[in-house]
Amino acid sequence: MEKANQLATFAGGCFWCMTKPFDEQPGIISVISGYTGGKVENPTYQQVCSDTTGHFEAVQITYNPDLFPYEKLLELFWQQIDPTDPSGQFYDRGQSYQTAIFYHNETQKRLAEESKKILEESKRFNKPIVTPILPASEFYPAEEYHQQYYKKNPAHYESYHIGSGRADFIQRHWGQKREK
């Protein structure tokens, strides 16, 4: 029996860099950049970046779990971030750039906790894994110019992905070649 499409929400620092790895995977219906976890309704990018709203920059993924199970989403998520940095990601600093997994149901919570434990026990990183696992809350899509940024502005996206240190970090810790 085919399962209905589901939602997954991840904060991994700059949402521009979190869209491309998930986009266009088999079973991924959509990847939306946005804001979640805060206390202001319909925040703007400027408000979120001020670190006064409590929001994280995040991506919300609609996926078909028969084609791309949640466990695979978690695996891909961990490979895009520095899960040991409590202050942001790469050269983006502040609460809005911190990492988090936002679960939409108890199964996602359990699977996220298991994947975090496996990553901690792997000793891949020499510092503790600090990425929290939090209940999903209201998700607000970011402004249109942020959606699919890597496609709209490929040169700027690529220079940011490299210049921020993210590309080298991923290569160093996961052995993945820099994406083009």
C-alpha positions as CSV (number, residue, x, y, z in Angstrom):
1,M,0.0,0.0,0.0
2,E,1.4,3.4,-1.0
3,K,1.9,5.9,1.7
4,A,0.8,9.5,1.4
5,N,3.3,12.2,0.8
6,Q,4.9,13.5,4.1
7,L,6.7,16.6,5.4
8,A,10.2,16.8,6.7
9,T,11.7,20.1,8.1
10,F,15.4,20.7,8.6
11,A,17.4,23.7,9.7
12,G,21.0,23.6,8.4
13,G,22.2,27.1,8.3
14,C,21.7,29.0,5.1
15,F,18.6,27.6,3.4
16,W,20.1,28.3,0.0
17,C,22.7,25.5,0.7
18,M,20.0,23.1,2.1
19,T,17.8,23.2,-1.0
20,K,20.0,21.8,-3.7
21,P,21.1,18.5,-2.0
22,F,17.4,17.5,-1.5
23,D,16.0,18.9,-4.7
24,E,15.5,16.6,-7.7
25,Q,16.1,13.4,-5.7
26,P,13.7,10.6,-6.6
27,G,10.6,10.9,-4.4
28,I,11.2,14.5,-3.4
29,I,8.1,16.5,-4.5
30,S,9.2,20.0,-3.3
31,V,11.8,21.8,-1.2
32,I,10.7,25.2,0.2
33,S,13.0,27.6,1.9
34,G,11.5,29.3,5.0
35,Y,11.4,30.1,8.6
36,T,10.3,28.0,11.6
37,G,10.5,27.7,15.3
38,G,10.0,31.4,16.2
39,K,7.4,33.6,17.8
40,V,6.6,36.1,15.0
41,E,3.9,35.4,12.4
42,N,5.0,35.7,8.8
43,P,8.5,37.0,9.5
44,T,10.6,38.6,6.9
45,Y,14.2,37.7,6.0
46,Q,15.4,40.9,7.7
47,Q,13.5,40.1,10.9
48,V,14.8,36.5,11.1
49,C,18.4,37.6,10.4
50,S,18.1,40.1,13.3
51,D,17.9,37.1,15.7
52,T,15.0,38.6,17.5
53,T,12.2,36.3,16.2
54,G,13.5,33.0,17.4
55,H,13.2,31.5,13.9
56,F,15.6,29.2,12.1
57,E,16.3,29.3,8.4
58,A,15.0,26.0,7.3
59,V,13.8,23.9,4.4
60,Q,10.5,22.0,4.4
61,I,10.5,19.0,2.1
62,T,7.4,17.2,0.8
63,Y,8.4,13.7,-0.1
64,N,7.1,10.3,-1.0
65,P,8.3,7.9,1.7
66,D,8.0,4.9,-0.6
67,L,10.6,6.4,-2.9
68,F,12.7,8.4,-0.5
69,P,12.3,7.2,3.1
70,Y,12.8,9.6,6.1
71,E,15.9,7.7,7.1
72,K,17.5,8.7,3.8
73,L,16.5,12.3,4.3
74,L,18.2,12.3,7.7
75,E,21.3,10.8,6.3
76,L,21.5,13.4,3.6
77,F,20.7,16.2,6.2
78,W,23.6,15.2,8.5
79,Q,26.0,15.3,5.5
80,Q,25.2,19.0,4.7
81,I,25.9,20.5,8.1
82,D,28.5,20.9,11.0
83,P,26.4,19.2,13.7
84,T,28.9,20.2,16.4
85,D,28.5,24.0,16.0
86,P,26.0,25.5,18.4
87,S,26.4,29.1,17.1
88,G,25.5,28.8,13.5
89,Q,26.9,27.3,10.3
90,F,30.2,28.1,8.7
91,Y,30.4,31.9,8.3
92,D,26.7,32.5,9.1
93,R,26.5,33.1,12.8
94,G,23.5,33.5,15.1
95,Q,20.4,31.6,16.2
96,S,18.7,31.8,12.8
97,Y,21.6,29.8,11.3
98,Q,21.7,27.0,13.9
99,T,20.9,23.5,13.0
100,A,17.8,21.5,14.0
101,I,15.6,18.6,13.0
102,F,11.9,19.4,13.3
103,Y,9.8,16.3,13.6
104,H,6.2,16.1,12.4
105,N,5.3,12.8,14.2
106,E,6.6,10.4,16.8
107,T,8.1,8.1,14.1
108,Q,10.2,11.0,12.8
109,K,11.2,11.9,16.3
110,R,12.4,8.3,17.0
111,L,14.2,8.0,13.7
112,A,15.9,11.4,14.2
113,E,17.0,10.5,17.7
114,E,18.4,7.1,16.4
115,S,20.3,8.8,13.5
116,K,21.8,11.3,15.9
117,K,22.9,8.6,18.3
118,I,24.5,6.6,15.4
119,L,26.3,9.7,14.3
120,E,27.6,10.4,17.8
121,E,28.8,6.8,18.2
122,S,30.5,6.9,14.8
123,K,33.1,9.3,16.2
124,R,33.2,11.0,12.8
125,F,33.4,14.3,14.7
126,N,35.7,15.0,17.7
127,K,33.1,17.3,19.4
128,P,29.6,16.5,20.6
129,I,26.7,16.6,18.2
130,V,24.6,19.6,19.3
131,T,21.8,19.6,16.7
132,P,18.5,19.6,18.6
133,I,15.5,17.5,17.6
134,L,12.4,19.7,18.1
135,P,8.7,19.4,17.4
136,A,7.7,21.0,14.1
137,S,5.9,24.3,14.4
138,E,4.4,26.8,12.0
139,F,6.6,27.0,8.8
140,Y,6.6,30.3,6.8
141,P,7.9,30.2,3.3
142,A,10.7,32.7,2.6
143,E,10.4,35.4,0.1
144,E,10.3,34.3,-3.5
145,Y,13.8,35.4,-4.4
146,H,15.1,32.8,-1.8
147,Q,13.2,29.9,-3.4
148,Q,15.4,27.6,-5.6
149,Y,18.2,30.2,-5.2
150,Y,20.8,27.8,-6.6
151,K,18.9,27.7,-9.9
152,K,18.1,31.4,-10.1
153,N,21.6,32.6,-9.2
154,P,24.0,29.7,-9.9
155,A,27.3,31.7,-9.9
156,H,26.5,33.5,-6.6
157,Y,25.2,30.3,-5.0
158,E,28.4,28.4,-6.0
159,S,30.7,31.1,-4.7
160,Y,28.8,31.3,-1.4
161,H,28.8,27.5,-1.1
162,I,32.6,27.4,-1.5
163,G,33.4,30.7,0.2
164,S,31.4,29.9,3.4
165,G,33.5,26.8,4.0
166,R,30.6,24.4,3.6
167,A,31.8,22.7,0.5
168,D,35.3,21.9,2.0
169,F,33.7,20.8,5.3
170,I,31.4,18.3,3.5
171,Q,34.4,17.0,1.4
172,R,36.6,16.7,4.5
173,H,34.1,14.9,6.7
174,W,32.0,12.9,4.2
175,G,34.4,12.5,1.3
176,Q,31.9,14.0,-1.1
177,K,33.2,16.0,-4.1
178,R,32.2,19.6,-4.3
179,E,28.9,19.9,-6.1
180,K,28.9,21.9,-9.4
